[in-house]
Amino acid sequence: MSNVKNEIAELVAKKVKITDAQALQAVDVVLDFVEKKLPPNIAGKFDAILAGNIDLSDGIGLDDAAGLLGGLLGGEKK
């Protein structure tokens, strides 16, 4: 499992106040859904991001991504 996926799950768990296992399961479901909706050439980049092979430091932060995911899952919004 990728470090990025674990980081997202950790942030989701903290932001929406669910267990780490629940957050990881939710992240897996959402990432699988997103990946299936992406065009093949983008899906490869998505896999690379999840594998930690692409630097995200200049783009959307994991806090932002977790907040978006938490909102989609019905978590508390700040």
VOGU-3710 file (C-alpha; in Angstrom, 3 decimals, decimal comma):
1> msnvkneiae> 0,000/0,000/0,000  1,254/3,432/-0,842  2,401/5,995/1,671  0,248/8,611/-0,044  -2,877/6,485/0,413  -2,003/5,961/4,079  -1,414/9,688/4,565  -4,763/10,520/2,992  -6,514/7,899/5,144  -4,858/9,260/8,285
11> lvakkvkitd> -5,993/12,782/7,461  -9,517/11,614/6,632  -9,736/9,715/9,929  -8,657/12,786/11,857  -10,852/15,276/9,972  -14,079/13,271/9,941  -13,462/11,477/13,243  -13,629/7,875/12,052  -11,284/4,978/12,755  -8,122/4,497/10,719
21> aqalqavdvv> -9,543/1,256/9,297  -12,760/2,987/8,214  -10,805/5,833/6,651  -8,522/3,459/4,762  -11,505/1,536/3,446  -13,194/4,781/2,358  -10,034/6,019/0,653  -9,652/2,701/-1,179  -13,236/2,882/-2,449  -12,946/6,495/-3,577
31> ldfvekklpp> -9,528/6,087/-5,216  -10,695/2,971/-7,061  -13,763/4,866/-8,303  -11,701/7,874/-9,375  -9,106/5,735/-11,136  -11,793/3,925/-13,143  -13,195/7,277/-14,313  -9,842/8,634/-15,502  -8,616/8,332/-19,079  -5,915/5,632/-19,372
41> niagkfdail> -3,067/8,125/-19,851  -4,058/9,970/-16,676  -4,701/6,787/-14,688  -0,999/5,899/-15,037  -0,042/9,222/-13,476  -2,596/8,653/-10,730  -0,921/5,319/-9,921  2,457/7,072/-9,850  1,137/9,680/-7,419  -0,244/6,989/-5,124
51> agnidlsdgi> 3,042/5,131/-5,307  4,821/8,291/-4,175  6,704/8,676/-7,453  5,401/12,185/-8,206  6,080/15,161/-5,954  2,853/16,837/-4,860  4,512/19,651/-2,938  3,664/22,264/-5,577  0,063/21,152/-6,130  -2,940/20,321/-3,979
61> glddaagllg> -1,940/19,424/-0,460  -2,995/16,240/1,263  -4,917/18,284/3,843  -6,992/19,763/1,021  -7,510/16,341/-0,564  -8,560/14,830/2,762  -10,962/17,693/3,365  -12,554/17,149/-0,027  -12,824/13,415/0,591  -14,228/13,978/4,053
71> gllggekk> -16,891/16,259/2,617  -17,837/13,638/0,068  -18,163/11,055/2,829  -20,429/13,290/4,908  -17,901/14,185/7,580  -17,828/17,317/9,652  -17,047/20,442/7,681  -15,003/23,239/9,205
//
